[in-house]
Amino acid sequence: MEPNDTIPAAPEAPAAVPAHRPRPRGRTTLIIAAAALLGIVGGVAVGYGVQAEREPTPLAALSQPGLGYPAKPLSADRAPAPLPAAQDRRVRTDGDLRKLLVDRPKGAKKTLIDELGLGDGWEPIDQYAERHYEDPHYMFESLAGLDLRRVASVAWEQGQHRETEVWLLQFRSGDQHGASEQFGDQIMYMPWDKDGAGNTGDAIKGSREGRYFLYPVERKAGYLPSYRARALAVRGDIALDISIFDTSPISKKDIRTLAERQLERL
C-alpha cells in the first residue's frame, strides 16, 4: 500500500432490529374490560333465566299462632266489647267542643258579652285572630293553612280585676298536625319575643310538652300594674290556650291547676 493511499472506512454495522413490535398502550386493558363486561352480562342473563323457571318459594309460616286475620268473625262471646264513649277521645272531641271547656269556678261572674247574651261559646276564626294577634290577617291565613276547624272559648271574672279566658282550638286531621304546629309556634316565641313571657315557663303535669308562664309585671303611669299568666298545651287535634289577667300578682298554682283541670277534660 502506497503511503499516500487512504485506508478504506469500515462498513457500518446494521441497526439493531427489535425482537418484537411494542403493542399500543391500552389495548390489552380494553380487551380485558370488554371480556369482563360480557361475562357479567351473560351471568346475569343466565341467572335471571334460571330464576324465572323456578317455582315461587312460599313465605315462611308465622311462628306465633293466631296472628293471621281470622277466616271467620269471632263469636259474640269472644269478640271484644266496643270502647265506651267515655274512654273514646274521638267520640268526645267530635261532639260539642264547648262541653269540654272547663267549668267556671264557683262565685265567678260571666263576662259582659255573656251577660248580654252575645256569647255562645263558639268564636269565629276571623274574630279570634282579630282579638288576639297584632297582625290578624296573617294569623287568619296561618290558622286556615293549618286547617283550623273550630274554636270554643269560655271566660269569667273574679274579684275586682281578675279576668280568665280559655280557648280550645281544634284542627282537622290531615297531612299536617295543625294543633302541634300551632302549639310549637306559640311556645317558640315565649322566652324571647317582646310579647312573650321572657322565660321558658314550667311543665304542666299530665302533658308531655305543655307549659305555663308568668309574665313580668307591666307598669304605666296613671294605670294599675298589669299581671298576666298563660298556659299552652296540645292533646290530639286540640291546642289549649289559657290566659289570666289581674292587677295583683298571679300565683303559679292558679294557672297550673286551671291548665291541669282543662287537660283532664280532653
Disulfide bonds with the S-S distance in Angstrom:
none
